[in-house]
């Protein structure tokens, strides 16, 4: 009898277990079915929306769930909570946490665990995947599409060969830490990290009230005393340019230490480093900390745009247009830099990527159509023969044959139908100087020497018609030709002395990056700020403040 009772109890336990198992299987099947229906509804409607949030990953998200058999991806509440930490990471890199719908996600989650209702649970799952894709995409490629901001943009923004974005998403979700996975996957090097660190430092300054303004007045210089000197010391100490006395406060006397601090600040802000806090220096000191934060955020976004190009290109020439400086990079090491002159604000140097193919020593200069029309033809109509003689220019017909200038009625020449080409002969007064660096492009922009060497002494150097004038061009030529036995200072002088045009091709084309950063890090780790000479920061910051795009390119992460 007892044996029969135990058998009945065992049977009941087995039946209950079987029922629970069937219920569990049915529940899983219901989750799959609800998810499948939700995805198909999204695809039919042409948009995805959960709790009022319109999704941006309209191509990637359905593929992700279809590949996984429409199983939920976020079965661990702890992993969903890590999305908040990932959003903090994005914020630290200058992105906007409001783009990630974290408040909406919180409103759908119970205090603990996941929603009991299957439909609500699938909403949470979909929203979590959308949030992760948004954050991952913005950290990887930037929030903005630079092609929409700058028509000349031609840098690569693609996933590297062999990377499957769907597998990457799944691997991230299955990893112990979303933050560590993403940080490791998107390592960008020390210069980017230093910008991130500086952004944190300036945000901390902002939370503490920023820095005080120095009242207008005469220039402050070594030997001065008083309240404005004390305020100057306080301001310089906030950003670490100046130390303090034994009491922890900057002194009220402008001594040698304060002069050194002013010079350091001036060097970091592209000002003449004379150690005198004059009008321009005081204006830079009084720029609000919020403006500097905006510059850092804009520059970090631009850094994300060129991540692939930088990582995959060990050797290149970098021109920072806003800084009016150029740098030569070899094996990702910054080994040389120089001042440059850039395009005037109404003839801006474009942002794009080129391939340096050859250099020309003793170049001629063929006047571009825009410069001919706007600058030279009006002067030719005044006194063509004197102008052409002074500039050592020759006139060529459409077949390239020389034309005697005196045979042309210059008073009747029209800019829209000018049948000639003007070419300046080689020489020290040639507009291109004694050497030019050619990377063929539709903008007719290149690097070159200049006879206007005195302009390199200016703090602001927007003087050209779009090309980039290099301060020490023959040092750059030695670097790009990379054959010191054949091309060095002595051999360049020999070629120059012959006064004949000489073209030298590089053994291998060298990438040239023309970029625009108003905040950047020097190889030594110093953070520099530059004026937004072309007004591009404002355009970018306005775009960053808008809701995220809803047309992410397919296959991106």
C-alpha positions as CSV (number, residue, x, y, z in Angstrom):
1,X,0.0,0.0,0.0
2,X,2.8,2.4,0.9
3,X,4.5,1.4,-2.3
4,X,1.4,2.3,-4.3
5,X,1.1,5.7,-2.6
6,X,4.7,6.5,-3.4
7,X,4.0,5.5,-7.0
8,X,1.0,7.8,-7.2
9,X,3.0,10.8,-5.7
10,X,5.8,10.2,-8.1
11,X,3.3,10.1,-11.0
12,X,1.8,13.4,-9.9
13,X,5.2,15.0,-9.6
14,X,6.1,13.8,-13.1
15,X,2.9,15.2,-14.5
16,X,3.4,18.6,-12.8
17,X,6.9,18.7,-14.2
18,X,5.7,17.8,-17.6
19,X,3.0,20.5,-17.5
20,X,5.5,23.1,-16.3
21,X,7.8,22.1,-19.1
22,X,5.1,22.4,-21.7
23,X,4.2,25.8,-20.3
24,X,7.8,26.9,-20.5
25,X,8.0,25.7,-24.1
26,X,4.7,27.4,-24.9
27,X,6.0,30.6,-23.3
28,X,9.2,30.6,-25.4
29,X,7.1,29.9,-28.5
30,X,4.9,32.8,-27.6
31,X,7.9,35.1,-27.3
32,X,9.2,34.1,-30.7
33,X,5.8,34.5,-32.2
34,X,5.2,38.0,-30.7
35,X,8.7,39.1,-31.8
36,X,8.1,37.8,-35.3
37,X,4.8,39.5,-35.6
38,X,6.2,42.7,-34.3
39,X,9.1,42.7,-36.7
40,X,6.8,41.9,-39.7
41,X,4.5,44.7,-38.6
42,X,7.4,47.1,-38.6
43,X,8.5,46.0,-42.1
44,X,5.0,46.3,-43.4
45,X,4.4,49.7,-42.0
46,X,7.8,51.0,-43.1
47,X,8.8,52.3,-39.7
48,X,9.6,50.9,-36.3
49,X,8.2,52.5,-33.2
50,X,8.0,51.4,-29.5
51,X,6.5,53.5,-26.8
52,X,6.5,56.5,-29.1
53,X,10.2,56.1,-30.0
54,X,10.9,55.9,-33.7
55,X,13.8,53.5,-34.4
56,X,16.8,54.4,-36.6
57,X,18.1,50.8,-37.2
58,X,15.4,50.0,-39.7
59,X,17.6,47.7,-41.8
60,X,19.9,46.2,-39.2
61,X,17.4,45.4,-36.4
62,X,15.0,43.1,-38.4
63,X,18.0,41.1,-39.8
64,X,19.4,40.7,-36.3
65,X,16.2,39.2,-34.9
66,X,15.6,37.1,-38.0
67,X,19.0,35.5,-37.8
68,X,18.4,34.6,-34.2
69,X,15.1,32.9,-34.9
70,X,13.2,35.9,-33.4
71,X,14.5,34.9,-29.9
72,X,14.7,37.7,-27.4
73,X,18.3,39.0,-27.1
74,X,18.2,40.6,-23.7
75,X,17.3,37.9,-21.2
76,X,19.4,39.3,-18.4
77,X,18.2,42.4,-16.6
78,X,21.8,43.1,-15.5
79,X,22.9,43.3,-19.2
80,X,20.1,45.8,-19.9
81,X,21.2,47.9,-17.0
82,X,24.7,48.1,-18.6
83,X,23.2,50.2,-21.4
84,X,23.1,53.1,-18.9
85,X,26.8,52.7,-18.3
86,X,27.4,52.5,-22.1
87,X,25.4,55.8,-22.5
88,X,27.7,57.3,-19.9
89,X,30.7,56.3,-22.0
90,X,29.1,58.0,-25.1
91,X,28.5,61.1,-23.0
92,X,32.1,61.2,-21.9
93,X,33.1,61.2,-25.6
94,X,31.0,64.2,-26.3
95,X,27.7,62.6,-27.5
96,X,24.2,63.4,-26.2
97,X,22.6,60.9,-23.9
98,X,19.2,62.3,-24.8
99,X,19.5,60.4,-28.1
100,X,19.3,57.0,-26.4
101,X,15.8,57.1,-24.9
102,X,16.9,55.9,-21.5
103,X,13.9,57.5,-19.8
104,X,11.6,55.5,-22.1
105,X,13.5,52.3,-21.3
106,X,13.3,52.9,-17.6
107,X,9.5,53.5,-17.9
108,X,9.1,50.1,-19.4
109,X,11.1,48.2,-16.9
110,X,9.9,47.0,-13.5
111,X,11.9,47.7,-10.3
112,X,13.6,44.3,-10.7
113,X,13.8,41.7,-13.5
114,X,12.0,41.9,-16.8
115,X,8.3,42.6,-17.6
116,X,6.0,39.6,-17.0
117,X,3.8,40.5,-19.9
118,X,5.3,39.0,-23.1
119,X,4.4,42.0,-25.3
120,X,6.0,44.4,-22.9
121,X,9.0,42.2,-22.6
122,X,9.5,42.2,-26.4
123,X,9.1,46.0,-26.4
124,X,11.9,46.2,-23.9
125,X,14.0,43.8,-25.9
126,X,13.6,45.7,-29.1
127,X,14.2,49.0,-27.4
128,X,17.4,47.7,-25.8
129,X,18.7,46.5,-29.1
130,X,17.9,49.9,-30.8
131,X,19.7,51.7,-28.0
132,X,22.7,49.6,-28.3
133,X,22.9,50.0,-32.1
134,X,22.5,53.8,-31.7
135,X,25.2,54.1,-29.2
136,X,27.5,51.7,-31.0
137,X,27.0,53.4,-34.4
138,X,27.6,56.9,-33.0
139,X,30.7,55.9,-31.2
140,X,32.0,54.0,-34.2
141,X,31.2,56.5,-37.0
142,X,29.9,59.6,-35.3
143,X,26.3,60.9,-34.9
144,X,26.5,63.0,-38.1
145,X,27.0,62.0,-41.7
146,X,29.8,64.4,-42.9
147,X,28.8,64.0,-46.5
148,X,25.6,65.9,-45.6
149,X,27.6,68.7,-44.0
150,X,30.6,69.0,-46.4
151,X,30.0,68.2,-50.1
152,X,33.7,67.6,-50.6
153,X,34.0,64.8,-47.9
154,X,35.6,61.6,-49.4
155,X,37.0,59.7,-46.4
156,X,36.1,56.1,-45.8
157,X,33.5,55.2,-43.2
158,X,33.1,51.5,-43.6
159,X,33.4,48.4,-41.4
160,X,36.6,46.6,-42.0
161,X,36.5,43.6,-44.3
162,X,35.2,40.4,-42.6
163,X,33.3,42.2,-39.8
164,X,29.7,41.0,-39.5
165,X,27.7,43.7,-37.7
166,X,25.0,41.1,-36.6
167,X,27.6,38.9,-35.0
168,X,29.3,41.9,-33.4
169,X,26.0,42.9,-31.8
170,X,25.4,39.4,-30.5
171,X,29.0,39.1,-29.2
172,X,28.6,42.4,-27.3
173,X,25.4,41.3,-25.7
174,X,26.9,38.0,-24.7
175,X,30.1,39.6,-23.3
176,X,30.6,40.2,-19.6
177,X,30.6,44.0,-20.0
178,X,29.1,46.1,-22.8
179,X,31.4,49.0,-21.9
180,X,34.6,47.0,-22.0
181,X,33.5,45.3,-25.2
182,X,32.8,48.6,-27.0
183,X,35.8,50.4,-25.5
184,X,38.1,47.6,-26.7
185,X,36.4,47.4,-30.1
186,X,36.7,51.1,-30.7
187,X,40.2,51.9,-29.4
188,X,41.3,55.1,-31.1
189,X,44.7,55.9,-29.6
190,X,46.2,58.4,-27.2
191,X,45.3,61.7,-29.0
192,X,41.6,60.9,-29.0
193,X,41.7,59.7,-25.4
194,X,43.5,63.0,-24.4
195,X,40.6,65.0,-26.0
196,X,38.1,62.9,-24.0
197,X,40.1,63.5,-20.8
198,X,40.2,67.3,-21.5
199,X,36.4,67.3,-22.1
200,X,36.0,65.8,-18.7
201,X,38.3,68.4,-17.2
202,X,36.5,71.3,-18.8
203,X,33.1,69.9,-17.8
204,X,34.3,69.7,-14.2
205,X,35.4,73.4,-14.5
206,X,31.9,74.2,-15.8
207,X,30.2,72.4,-12.8
208,X,32.4,74.5,-10.4
209,X,31.2,77.7,-12.0
210,X,33.7,78.1,-14.9
211,X,36.3,80.9,-14.7
212,X,35.9,84.5,-13.9
213,X,36.1,87.2,-16.5
214,X,39.0,89.6,-16.6
215,X,37.6,93.2,-16.9
216,X,38.5,95.2,-20.0
217,X,41.5,97.6,-19.6
218,X,45.0,98.1,-20.8
219,X,47.3,95.2,-21.6
220,X,48.7,93.4,-18.5
221,X,52.4,92.8,-18.6
222,X,55.3,91.9,-16.4
223,X,55.7,94.2,-13.4
224,X,52.0,95.1,-13.2
225,X,50.1,94.7,-9.9
226,X,46.5,94.8,-8.7
227,X,43.2,93.2,-9.0
228,X,43.3,92.5,-12.7
229,X,46.6,90.7,-12.3
230,X,45.2,88.6,-9.5
231,X,42.2,87.8,-11.7
232,X,44.6,86.9,-14.5
233,X,46.5,84.5,-12.2
234,X,43.2,82.9,-11.1
235,X,42.1,82.4,-14.6
236,X,45.4,80.8,-15.7
237,X,45.4,78.5,-12.7
238,X,42.0,77.1,-13.5
239,X,43.3,75.6,-16.8
240,X,46.6,74.5,-15.3
241,X,48.7,77.1,-17.1
242,X,49.8,78.7,-13.9
243,X,50.7,77.5,-10.4
244,X,50.0,79.2,-7.1
245,X,51.8,80.6,-4.1
246,X,52.2,78.9,-0.8
247,X,48.7,79.9,0.2
248,X,47.2,78.2,-2.8
249,X,46.4,81.4,-4.6
250,X,48.0,83.1,-7.5
251,X,49.8,86.3,-6.6
252,X,48.7,89.9,-7.4
253,X,52.1,90.7,-9.0
254,X,52.8,90.0,-12.7
255,X,56.2,88.3,-12.3
256,X,58.3,86.0,-14.5
257,X,56.3,82.9,-13.6
258,X,53.0,84.6,-14.6
259,X,54.6,85.8,-17.9
260,X,55.6,82.2,-18.6
261,X,52.0,81.1,-17.9
262,X,50.7,83.7,-20.3
263,X,53.1,82.5,-23.0
264,X,51.9,78.9,-22.4
265,X,48.3,79.9,-22.7
266,X,49.0,81.9,-25.9
267,X,50.8,79.0,-27.4
268,X,47.8,76.8,-26.7
269,X,45.4,79.2,-28.4
270,X,47.4,80.1,-31.5
271,X,48.3,83.6,-30.3
272,X,51.6,85.4,-30.5
273,X,53.5,84.2,-27.4
274,X,54.8,87.5,-26.2
275,X,53.8,87.0,-22.5
276,X,51.6,90.1,-22.6
277,X,47.9,89.8,-21.9
278,X,46.8,92.2,-24.6
279,X,43.4,92.6,-26.3
280,X,43.5,89.2,-28.2
281,X,44.8,87.3,-25.3
282,X,42.3,88.7,-22.9
283,X,39.5,87.9,-25.4
284,X,40.7,84.3,-25.5
285,X,41.0,84.1,-21.7
286,X,37.4,85.4,-21.4
287,X,35.9,82.8,-23.8
288,X,33.3,80.9,-21.7
289,X,34.2,77.3,-20.7
290,X,31.0,76.2,-22.4
291,X,32.4,77.3,-25.8
292,X,35.6,75.4,-25.2
293,X,33.5,72.3,-24.4
294,X,31.6,72.8,-27.7
295,X,34.9,72.9,-29.5
296,X,36.0,69.7,-27.8
297,X,32.7,67.9,-28.7
298,X,32.9,69.0,-32.3
299,X,36.5,67.8,-32.6
300,X,35.7,64.5,-31.1
301,X,32.9,64.0,-33.6
302,X,35.3,64.8,-36.4
303,X,37.8,62.3,-34.9
304,X,35.1,59.6,-35.2
305,X,34.6,60.4,-38.8
306,X,38.2,59.6,-39.8
307,X,38.8,56.7,-37.4
308,X,39.1,54.2,-40.3
309,X,41.4,56.4,-42.4
310,X,43.7,57.1,-39.4
311,X,43.9,53.5,-38.2
312,X,44.5,52.0,-41.6
313,X,47.0,54.6,-42.8
314,X,50.4,54.6,-41.0
315,X,52.0,57.3,-43.2
316,X,50.3,60.5,-44.3
317,X,50.4,64.3,-44.4
318,X,47.9,66.0,-42.1
319,X,46.8,69.6,-42.6
320,X,44.6,71.0,-39.8
321,X,43.0,73.9,-41.6
322,X,41.7,75.6,-38.5
323,X,45.1,75.5,-36.8
324,X,46.9,76.5,-40.1
325,X,49.5,73.8,-39.4
326,X,50.7,70.7,-41.3
327,X,52.2,67.5,-39.8
328,X,54.0,64.6,-41.3
329,X,53.1,61.2,-39.8
330,X,55.2,58.1,-40.2
331,X,54.2,54.8,-38.6
332,X,51.5,56.7,-36.7
333,X,54.2,58.9,-35.2
334,X,54.1,62.7,-35.6
335,X,57.7,63.4,-36.7
336,X,57.5,66.9,-38.2
337,X,55.2,69.9,-38.3
338,X,55.1,73.4,-39.8
339,X,53.0,76.4,-40.1
340,X,50.9,76.8,-43.2
341,X,48.8,79.5,-44.8
342,X,45.2,78.5,-45.7
343,X,42.4,79.9,-47.8
344,X,40.7,83.1,-47.0
345,X,37.2,82.8,-45.4
346,X,35.6,83.5,-48.8
347,X,37.9,81.0,-50.6
348,X,38.0,78.3,-48.1
349,X,40.4,75.4,-48.2
350,X,38.2,72.3,-48.6
351,X,38.1,69.3,-46.3
352,X,39.0,66.1,-48.2
353,X,41.5,63.3,-48.7
354,X,44.0,63.1,-51.6
355,X,46.9,61.0,-52.7
356,X,50.2,62.9,-53.1
357,X,51.8,61.6,-56.4
358,X,54.6,63.9,-57.3
359,X,56.4,67.1,-56.5
360,X,57.5,69.8,-58.9
361,X,60.6,71.9,-58.3
362,X,60.8,75.3,-60.0
363,X,57.2,75.1,-60.9
364,X,55.3,77.4,-63.3
365,X,51.9,78.6,-62.1
366,X,48.9,78.4,-64.4
367,X,46.3,80.9,-63.1
368,X,43.1,79.1,-62.1
369,X,39.8,80.4,-63.7
370,X,38.4,81.8,-60.4
371,X,41.5,83.8,-59.6
372,X,41.8,84.9,-63.2
373,X,38.2,86.2,-63.3
374,X,38.0,87.8,-59.8
375,X,41.6,89.0,-59.2
376,X,43.7,89.3,-62.3
377,X,41.5,90.4,-65.3
378,X,40.4,93.7,-63.6
379,X,44.1,94.5,-63.1
380,X,44.9,93.5,-66.7
381,X,42.3,95.9,-68.0
382,X,44.1,98.7,-66.2
383,X,47.6,98.0,-67.5
384,X,48.1,94.5,-68.8
385,X,51.7,94.9,-70.1
386,X,53.0,96.3,-66.8
387,X,51.2,93.7,-64.7
388,X,52.4,90.8,-66.9
389,X,56.0,92.1,-66.8
390,X,56.0,92.6,-63.1
391,X,54.6,89.1,-62.4
392,X,56.8,87.5,-65.1
393,X,53.7,86.0,-66.8
394,X,53.3,84.7,-70.3
395,X,50.1,84.5,-72.4
396,X,49.2,81.2,-74.1
397,X,46.5,80.4,-76.6
398,X,44.3,77.4,-76.4
399,X,46.9,75.3,-78.2
400,X,49.6,76.3,-75.7
401,X,51.4,78.7,-78.0
402,X,52.8,81.9,-76.7
403,X,50.9,85.1,-77.6
404,X,52.4,88.6,-77.7
405,X,50.5,90.5,-75.0
406,X,50.7,93.8,-76.9
407,X,48.6,92.2,-79.7
408,X,45.6,91.8,-77.4
409,X,43.0,94.5,-76.8
410,X,42.8,94.1,-73.1
411,X,40.0,96.6,-72.7
412,X,37.7,94.4,-74.6
413,X,38.5,91.1,-72.9
414,X,35.5,89.5,-71.1
415,X,36.0,87.2,-68.1
416,X,33.3,84.8,-69.4
417,X,35.1,84.3,-72.8
418,X,38.7,84.8,-72.1
419,X,40.5,82.8,-74.8
420,X,43.9,82.7,-73.2
421,X,45.8,81.0,-70.4
422,X,48.1,83.0,-68.1
423,X,51.2,81.2,-66.8
424,X,53.8,82.5,-64.5
425,X,57.4,81.5,-65.2
426,X,59.5,79.7,-62.5
427,X,61.4,81.9,-60.1
428,X,61.6,83.2,-56.6
429,X,58.5,85.4,-57.1
430,X,56.3,82.7,-58.5
431,X,53.0,82.4,-56.7
432,X,53.8,78.8,-55.9
433,X,57.3,79.6,-54.7
434,X,60.0,77.1,-55.6
435,X,58.2,73.8,-55.1
436,X,54.7,72.3,-55.1
437,X,53.2,69.0,-54.0
438,X,50.5,67.6,-56.2
439,X,47.7,65.3,-55.2
440,X,45.2,65.5,-58.1
441,X,41.8,66.7,-57.1
442,X,38.8,68.5,-58.6
443,X,39.4,71.5,-56.3
444,X,42.8,72.4,-57.9
445,X,44.1,72.5,-54.3
446,X,47.7,71.4,-53.5
447,X,50.5,72.2,-51.1
448,X,53.2,74.6,-52.2
449,X,56.0,77.1,-51.3
450,X,55.3,80.8,-51.3
451,X,57.2,84.1,-51.8
452,X,55.1,85.6,-49.0
453,X,57.1,84.2,-46.2
454,X,56.5,87.1,-43.9
455,X,52.9,86.0,-43.5
456,X,54.0,83.0,-41.5
457,X,54.7,85.3,-38.6
458,X,51.0,86.1,-38.2
459,X,49.0,84.3,-35.6
460,X,46.1,84.1,-38.1
461,X,47.2,82.8,-41.5
462,X,44.1,82.7,-43.8
463,X,45.7,84.4,-46.8
464,X,45.6,82.0,-49.8
465,X,43.0,81.4,-52.5
466,X,42.4,77.9,-51.2
467,X,45.7,76.1,-51.6
468,X,48.0,75.4,-48.6
469,X,51.3,77.3,-48.4
470,X,53.9,75.5,-46.4
471,X,56.5,77.2,-44.2
472,X,59.4,74.8,-44.7
473,X,58.5,73.0,-48.0
474,X,61.9,71.4,-48.8
475,X,62.0,69.7,-45.4
476,X,58.6,68.2,-46.3
477,X,59.9,67.3,-49.8
478,X,62.8,65.3,-48.2
479,X,60.3,63.4,-46.0
480,X,57.8,62.5,-48.8
481,X,60.5,61.5,-51.3
482,X,62.2,59.5,-48.6
483,X,65.5,59.0,-50.4
484,X,68.1,61.2,-48.6
485,X,71.0,59.9,-50.7
486,X,69.3,61.4,-53.8
487,X,67.1,64.1,-52.4
488,X,68.5,66.3,-49.8
489,X,69.1,70.1,-49.2
490,X,72.1,70.0,-51.5
491,X,70.5,68.3,-54.4
492,X,67.4,70.6,-54.1
493,X,69.7,73.6,-54.3
494,X,71.3,72.2,-57.5
495,X,68.0,71.8,-59.2
496,X,66.8,75.2,-58.2
497,X,70.0,76.8,-59.5
498,X,69.3,75.4,-63.0
499,X,66.0,77.3,-63.0
500,X,64.3,74.4,-65.0
501,X,61.1,72.8,-64.0
502,X,61.7,69.3,-62.6
503,X,59.0,66.8,-61.7
504,X,59.8,64.0,-59.2
505,X,57.3,61.2,-58.6
506,X,57.0,59.5,-55.3
507,X,57.9,55.8,-55.1
508,X,54.5,55.2,-53.5
509,X,51.6,57.7,-53.4
510,X,51.2,59.3,-49.9
511,X,47.8,60.1,-48.4
512,X,47.0,63.7,-47.6
513,X,44.3,64.5,-45.1
514,X,42.9,68.1,-45.1
515,X,40.9,68.3,-41.9
516,X,39.3,71.0,-39.7
517,X,39.7,70.8,-35.9
518,X,39.3,73.8,-33.6
519,X,40.5,71.7,-30.7
520,X,43.4,69.2,-31.0
521,X,46.1,67.5,-29.0
522,X,49.8,67.9,-29.7
523,X,52.1,64.8,-29.7
524,X,53.3,66.0,-26.3
525,X,49.7,65.9,-24.9
526,X,49.0,69.7,-24.8
527,X,45.5,70.6,-25.8
528,X,45.2,73.5,-28.2
529,X,42.3,75.7,-29.3
530,X,41.9,77.6,-32.5
531,X,39.5,80.2,-33.9
532,X,36.7,78.8,-36.0
533,X,37.9,80.7,-39.0
534,X,35.4,79.2,-41.4
535,X,32.4,79.0,-39.0
536,X,32.1,75.3,-39.3
537,X,31.8,74.5,-35.6
538,X,28.4,76.2,-35.4
539,X,27.1,74.2,-38.3
540,X,28.2,70.9,-36.8
541,X,27.0,71.7,-33.2
542,X,23.6,72.7,-34.6
543,X,23.4,69.3,-36.3
544,X,24.6,67.5,-33.2
545,X,21.7,69.0,-31.2
546,X,19.1,67.6,-33.6
547,X,17.5,64.2,-33.1
548,X,19.5,61.3,-34.5
549,X,19.2,60.4,-38.1
550,X,16.6,57.8,-39.1
551,X,18.4,56.7,-42.2
552,X,21.5,54.8,-41.0
553,X,23.3,53.2,-43.9
554,X,22.6,49.4,-44.1
555,X,25.0,47.1,-42.5
556,X,26.6,49.7,-40.2
557,X,27.3,49.3,-36.5
